[in-house]
Amino acid sequence: MREIRTLSNLGIPVERTQPFLDCLADGRHHADHCPASLAGYRAAIDELTERIDALTSRRPGVYRAPARSCPSQQSRRP
């Protein structure tokens, strides 16, 4: 249960924890000491990178939106 919580805190959903649990079931002391677990981490990193890229590409439009709707109230960037 602790491993699932740790993986969840890293952004790996419960439905993707099976490779990590299989690793433990094989007798490993750590859930990430198997090739399938490492692939799970890589997939999670790839997904996070895609989400970050998508949010980053949307940011300029969000900054411009107030200026288009109310030019006298310019948006300030943090």
Backbone as numpy.savetxt, mean C-alpha at the origin, in Angstrom:
# Nx Ny Nz CAx CAy CAz Cx Cy Cz
-1.97 -15.36 14.49 -2.78 -14.18 14.49 -1.91 -12.91 14.49
-0.82 -12.93 15.22 0.08 -11.78 15.28 0.66 -11.48 13.90
1.02 -12.51 13.16 1.57 -12.31 11.82 0.55 -11.64 10.90
-0.69 -12.08 10.98 -1.74 -11.50 10.14 -1.92 -10.03 10.49
-1.91 -9.71 11.77 -2.04 -8.32 12.20 -0.86 -7.48 11.69
0.33 -8.03 11.80 1.52 -7.32 11.32 1.43 -7.07 9.81
1.04 -8.09 9.07 0.90 -7.94 7.62 -0.20 -6.94 7.28
-1.28 -6.99 8.01 -2.37 -6.04 7.80 -1.91 -4.61 8.05
-1.11 -4.41 9.08 -0.57 -3.08 9.38 0.35 -2.59 8.26
0.94 -3.51 7.53 1.78 -3.15 6.40 0.98 -2.91 5.13
-0.33 -3.14 5.20 -1.19 -2.92 4.04 -1.46 -4.16 3.22
-1.08 -5.31 3.74 -1.34 -6.57 3.04 -2.66 -7.12 3.57
-3.68 -7.18 2.71 -4.99 -7.63 3.19 -4.98 -9.10 3.61
-5.90 -9.44 4.48 -5.99 -10.80 5.03 -6.04 -11.84 3.93
-6.75 -11.53 2.85 -6.89 -12.52 1.78 -5.59 -12.79 1.03
-4.55 -11.99 1.28 -3.25 -12.21 0.64 -2.19 -12.72 1.62
-2.60 -13.18 2.76 -1.64 -13.64 3.77 -1.29 -15.12 3.65
-1.96 -15.83 2.80 -1.76 -17.29 2.73 -0.30 -17.70 2.51
0.44 -17.06 1.60 1.85 -17.47 1.43 2.66 -17.31 2.71
2.36 -16.29 3.48 3.07 -16.05 4.73 2.70 -17.12 5.76
1.43 -17.46 5.82 0.98 -18.49 6.76 1.52 -19.86 6.36
1.58 -20.12 5.06 2.16 -21.38 4.58 3.62 -21.48 4.99
4.31 -20.38 4.95 5.72 -20.35 5.33 5.88 -20.76 6.81
5.02 -20.22 7.65 5.04 -20.59 9.06 4.67 -22.06 9.24
3.68 -22.51 8.49 3.23 -23.90 8.58 4.34 -24.87 8.16
5.24 -24.40 7.30 6.37 -25.23 6.86 7.47 -25.31 7.92
7.26 -24.62 9.04 8.23 -24.68 10.13 9.20 -23.53 10.22
9.04 -22.54 9.36 9.91 -21.36 9.42 9.55 -20.54 10.66
10.53 -19.86 11.21 10.30 -19.02 12.39 9.68 -17.68 12.03
9.86 -17.26 10.79 9.32 -15.99 10.34 8.53 -16.20 9.06
7.43 -15.49 8.96 6.53 -15.67 7.82 7.09 -15.17 6.51
8.17 -14.41 6.57 8.71 -13.86 5.33 10.01 -14.53 4.89
10.24 -15.73 5.34 11.47 -16.46 4.97 11.23 -17.46 3.84
10.28 -17.20 2.98 9.98 -18.08 1.86 9.84 -17.25 0.58
10.18 -17.83 -0.55 10.06 -17.09 -1.81 8.65 -16.57 -2.07
7.64 -17.35 -1.74 6.25 -16.90 -1.98 5.92 -15.69 -1.11
6.47 -15.64 0.08 6.25 -14.48 0.95 6.91 -13.24 0.38
8.12 -13.40 -0.12 8.82 -12.28 -0.73 8.06 -11.76 -1.95
7.47 -12.66 -2.69 6.63 -12.26 -3.83 5.41 -11.48 -3.34
4.87 -11.88 -2.20 3.75 -11.16 -1.60 4.14 -9.74 -1.22
5.33 -9.59 -0.66 5.81 -8.24 -0.33 5.99 -7.41 -1.60
6.58 -8.01 -2.62 6.79 -7.28 -3.88 5.45 -6.84 -4.48
4.46 -7.72 -4.42 3.13 -7.37 -4.94 2.53 -6.21 -4.15
2.70 -6.23 -2.83 2.18 -5.15 -1.99 2.90 -3.84 -2.29
4.21 -3.90 -2.49 4.98 -2.71 -2.84 4.53 -2.16 -4.19
4.34 -3.04 -5.16 3.88 -2.61 -6.49 2.51 -1.94 -6.40
1.61 -2.52 -5.62 0.28 -1.94 -5.46 0.35 -0.57 -4.80
1.17 -0.45 -3.75 1.33 0.85 -3.09 1.92 1.89 -4.04
2.89 1.47 -4.83 3.52 2.38 -5.79 2.49 2.87 -6.81
1.64 1.99 -7.29 0.59 2.37 -8.23 -0.37 3.37 -7.60
-0.76 3.11 -6.36 -1.67 4.02 -5.66 -1.03 5.38 -5.43
0.23 5.39 -5.02 0.94 6.65 -4.80 1.05 7.42 -6.11
1.40 6.72 -7.18 1.51 7.38 -8.49 0.18 7.98 -8.92
-0.92 7.23 -8.71 -2.24 7.73 -9.09 -2.61 8.96 -8.28
-2.35 8.94 -6.98 -2.65 10.10 -6.14 -1.77 11.29 -6.51
-0.51 11.03 -6.78 0.40 12.10 -7.15 -0.04 12.77 -8.45
-0.52 11.98 -9.40 -0.95 12.56 -10.67 -2.25 13.35 -10.52
-3.07 13.01 -9.54 -4.31 13.75 -9.31 -4.09 15.03 -8.52
-3.02 15.13 -7.76 -2.79 16.28 -6.88 -2.83 17.62 -7.61
-2.16 17.80 -8.75 -2.19 19.11 -9.40 -3.61 19.57 -9.74
-4.44 18.65 -10.18 -5.82 19.01 -10.50 -6.60 19.47 -9.28
-6.34 18.86 -8.16 -7.01 19.26 -6.92 -6.54 20.64 -6.50
-5.25 20.93 -6.67 -4.74 22.26 -6.35 -5.36 23.33 -7.26
-5.56 22.98 -8.53 -6.10 23.96 -9.48 -7.60 24.17 -9.33
-8.31 23.20 -8.81 -9.77 23.27 -8.74 -10.29 24.52 -8.04
-9.79 24.91 -6.88 -10.31 26.12 -6.23 -10.07 27.38 -7.08
-8.95 27.44 -7.75 -8.64 28.61 -8.57 -9.61 28.73 -9.74
-10.04 27.59 -10.28 -11.00 27.62 -11.39 -12.38 28.04 -10.91
-12.77 27.57 -9.74 -14.12 27.85 -9.27 -14.23 29.21 -8.59
-13.14 29.67 -8.01 -13.16 30.96 -7.30 -11.77 31.58 -7.42
-11.50 32.24 -8.54 -10.14 32.75 -8.80 -9.59 33.66 -7.71
-10.43 34.35 -6.96 -9.90 35.24 -5.94 -9.41 34.49 -4.70
-9.77 33.24 -4.58 -9.34 32.43 -3.43 -8.35 31.37 -3.90
-7.13 31.75 -4.10 -6.09 30.83 -4.57 -5.80 29.76 -3.53
-5.66 28.54 -3.98 -5.30 27.43 -3.10 -3.84 27.55 -2.68
-3.59 27.31 -1.43 -2.21 27.31 -0.94 -1.73 25.88 -0.81
-0.55 25.64 -1.30 0.05 24.31 -1.17 0.65 24.18 0.21
0.51 22.97 0.78 1.11 22.75 2.10 2.62 22.79 2.06
